[in-house]
Amino acid sequence: MNFWVHVGDRAKKGLRGIPAADLRRIMAALESMRTEPLAGDVTKLKGADGFRRRVGSYRILFMIDFERRQVSVTGILRRTSATY
């Protein structure tokens, strides 16, 4: 059974200005999260309830509700020294 992936407003704002090649990779990662949200380079965030998925130099920040089968994407950030 698939998960429903909800991309929040903050995450949508993070998608603006991303180069086309990176955007395609991020969109493919979001699509793959529908079937298996913990696949790929996913790590639980320390001190928070969420997870992060690495896609090149970008990070997808998200939370999972297994009961409702929902993935809530809270942010899409370019990895810098101040990302976390």
PLY file of the C-alpha trace (Angstrom):
ply
format ascii 1.0
element vertex 84
property float x
property float y
property float z
element edge 83
property int vertex1
property int vertex2
end_header
0.00 0.00 0.00
1.28 3.46 -0.86
1.95 6.40 1.41
0.46 9.81 0.74
3.25 12.41 0.38
2.27 15.92 1.46
4.75 18.67 0.52
4.29 21.65 2.85
4.46 25.30 1.86
7.96 25.74 3.30
9.20 22.76 1.28
7.54 24.09 -1.89
9.31 27.39 -1.35
12.59 25.47 -1.05
12.04 24.01 -4.53
12.22 27.43 -6.18
15.53 28.23 -7.83
16.87 24.68 -7.79
18.66 23.76 -11.03
16.62 21.50 -13.35
18.86 18.43 -12.99
18.74 18.58 -9.18
15.00 19.26 -9.24
14.41 16.09 -11.29
16.38 14.04 -8.74
14.44 15.56 -5.84
11.08 14.93 -7.54
12.11 11.31 -8.23
13.04 10.91 -4.56
9.66 12.32 -3.47
7.89 9.93 -5.85
9.82 6.94 -4.50
8.83 7.92 -0.95
5.25 6.99 -1.88
6.14 3.30 -1.87
9.01 3.19 0.65
9.64 6.41 2.64
12.68 5.04 4.47
14.54 3.83 1.37
17.66 5.62 0.19
20.00 7.67 2.34
17.59 8.35 5.21
18.65 9.21 8.76
16.61 9.96 11.86
17.25 13.51 13.03
18.74 13.81 16.51
16.62 15.81 18.92
13.64 15.91 16.54
10.79 13.64 15.46
11.67 13.77 11.78
13.97 12.23 9.23
16.19 13.56 6.47
16.87 12.09 3.07
20.01 13.05 1.19
19.62 13.78 -2.53
22.98 15.05 -3.79
23.72 18.34 -2.03
20.06 18.74 -0.99
18.23 17.41 2.06
14.56 16.50 2.23
13.27 16.91 5.78
10.14 14.91 6.58
8.02 13.14 9.19
6.14 9.85 8.82
2.76 8.91 10.26
2.67 5.12 9.81
-0.91 4.76 11.07
-2.29 7.21 8.48
0.35 6.17 5.90
1.34 9.79 5.37
4.73 11.41 4.73
4.84 15.14 5.53
7.72 16.94 3.82
8.60 19.94 5.98
11.62 21.30 4.13
13.95 20.95 1.16
17.29 22.56 1.87
20.66 22.83 0.19
23.32 21.31 2.40
25.55 23.96 3.94
27.34 24.22 7.26
24.18 25.78 8.76
21.56 23.35 7.37
20.85 21.51 10.62
0 1
1 2
2 3
3 4
4 5
5 6
6 7
7 8
8 9
9 10
10 11
11 12
12 13
13 14
14 15
15 16
16 17
17 18
18 19
19 20
20 21
21 22
22 23
23 24
24 25
25 26
26 27
27 28
28 29
29 30
30 31
31 32
32 33
33 34
34 35
35 36
36 37
37 38
38 39
39 40
40 41
41 42
42 43
43 44
44 45
45 46
46 47
47 48
48 49
49 50
50 51
51 52
52 53
53 54
54 55
55 56
56 57
57 58
58 59
59 60
60 61
61 62
62 63
63 64
64 65
65 66
66 67
67 68
68 69
69 70
70 71
71 72
72 73
73 74
74 75
75 76
76 77
77 78
78 79
79 80
80 81
81 82
82 83
